[in-house]
Amino acid sequence: MIILTKIDDNQIMVNAEEIETVETAHDTIITLRSGRKIIVKENSATIKEKTIEYKKSISEI
């Protein structure tokens, strides 16, 4: 799980394994495998970094 910030400043934990696409314009839109879309403040580079760190942490277990 990665922690991201929704546009209303609330934090949300997102299952990084379920992220299908990340689109960045003014805000960033994450599309999950289910089709659900989440708008967050973090840019795509930050989401990529957080996802890599998450995957590293689970591979160390």
C-alpha positions as CSV (number, residue, x, y, z in Angstrom):
1,M,0.0,0.0,0.0
2,I,1.2,3.5,-0.7
3,I,-0.1,6.7,0.9
4,L,-1.3,9.5,-1.4
5,T,-3.1,12.8,-0.9
6,K,-6.5,13.3,-2.5
7,I,-7.4,16.8,-3.8
8,D,-9.4,17.5,-0.6
9,D,-6.1,17.0,1.4
10,N,-7.3,13.7,2.9
11,Q,-4.7,10.9,2.8
12,I,-5.6,7.6,1.1
13,M,-3.9,4.3,1.1
14,V,-3.9,2.7,-2.4
15,N,-2.9,-0.8,-3.2
16,A,0.0,-0.3,-5.6
17,E,-0.6,-3.7,-7.1
18,E,-4.0,-2.5,-8.4
19,I,-2.8,0.6,-10.2
20,E,-3.3,0.3,-14.0
21,T,-2.5,3.8,-15.3
22,V,-1.4,7.1,-14.0
23,E,-2.2,10.3,-15.9
24,T,-0.8,13.7,-14.9
25,A,-2.2,17.0,-16.0
26,H,-3.1,19.6,-13.4
27,D,-3.8,16.9,-10.9
28,T,-3.0,13.2,-11.2
29,I,-5.6,10.6,-12.1
30,I,-4.9,7.0,-11.1
31,T,-7.0,4.3,-12.7
32,L,-7.3,1.0,-10.8
33,R,-7.8,-2.4,-12.4
34,S,-11.4,-2.2,-11.3
35,G,-11.9,0.9,-13.4
36,R,-12.2,3.2,-10.4
37,K,-10.4,6.5,-10.8
38,I,-8.8,8.5,-8.0
39,I,-7.6,12.1,-8.3
40,V,-4.5,12.8,-6.2
41,K,-2.0,15.7,-5.7
42,E,1.2,13.7,-6.1
43,N,2.7,13.6,-9.6
44,S,3.4,10.5,-11.6
45,A,7.1,10.5,-10.7
46,T,6.3,10.5,-7.0
47,I,3.8,7.7,-7.4
48,K,6.4,5.7,-9.3
49,E,8.9,6.2,-6.5
50,K,6.5,5.2,-3.8
51,T,5.4,2.1,-5.8
52,I,9.1,1.1,-6.3
53,E,9.7,1.5,-2.6
54,Y,6.6,-0.5,-1.7
55,K,7.7,-3.3,-4.0
56,K,11.2,-3.3,-2.6
57,S,9.7,-3.5,0.9
58,I,7.6,-6.5,0.2
59,S,10.3,-8.4,-1.6
60,E,12.5,-8.1,1.5
61,I,10.0,-9.9,3.7
